[in-house]
Amino acid sequence: MDMVTGAQVAVALTVPIPRERMWDLVTAVGRIGEWSPEATGGSWCDGARGPVPGARFIGRNRFPSGFESMVTCVVIEAERPSVFAWTVLDDAGLVGSTWRYELREGGEPGSTLVRHSFTHGPGASGARDGAEADPQGLNNRLVTLCRNMTTTITAMATTDSTIGAAR
């Protein structure tokens, strides 16, 4: 039985950032290393200049074990200012995971409800390798992803409000 394919987690946070600005932040793949505890950077490739379906970017990650990886990501949905989603491809070109941001108006003027989700695909990944070695490893990874997604969104909002206050 494949216990990894379809495994998913999501977090939802309201941040004091207008939705259009939050869109700019979540689609800034070159800045992700400023905010994420795991992703160290990204860059558009194949001539892409931003988030449109089919655009590709390279993501770089560093894990607590010291392992570093580079992955190819493909934008599957980009609807400003509402949705930004991409897949991470494994070495065989299969979808290893799908990541998605959904942005909605928050309850207060100028705020955004950010929902960030992860779904594991059928492809190869470190999560799959870990689950095969230890079934509890998948649960541990999903908990870490939730924590990292929350940290990333909070850091985006904090960085942006600091920049806004300095203007």
Stockholm file with secondary structure:
# STOCKHOLM 1.0

chainA/1-167         MDMVTGAQVAVALTVPIPRERMWDLVTAVGRIGEWSPEATGGSWCDGARGPVPGARFIGRNRFPSGFESMVTCVVIEAERPSVFAWTVLDDAGLVGSTWRYELREGGEPGSTLVRHSFTHGPGASGARDGAEADPQGLNNRLVTLCRNMTTTITAMATTDSTIGAAR
#=GR chainA/1-167 SS CCSSTTCEEEEEEEESSCHHHHHHHHTCGGGGGGTCSSEEEEEEETTCCSCCTTCEEEEEEECTTSCEEEEEEEEEEEETTTEEEEEEECTTSCEEEEEEEEEEECSSTTCEEEEEEEEECSSCCHHHHHHHHCHHHHHHHHHHHHHHHHHHHHHHHHHHHHHHHHC
#=GC SS_cons         CCSSTTCEEEEEEEESSCHHHHHHHHTCGGGGGGTCSSEEEEEEETTCCSCCTTCEEEEEEECTTSCEEEEEEEEEEEETTTEEEEEEECTTSCEEEEEEEEEEECSSTTCEEEEEEEEECSSCCHHHHHHHHCHHHHHHHHHHHHHHHHHHHHHHHHHHHHHHHHC
//
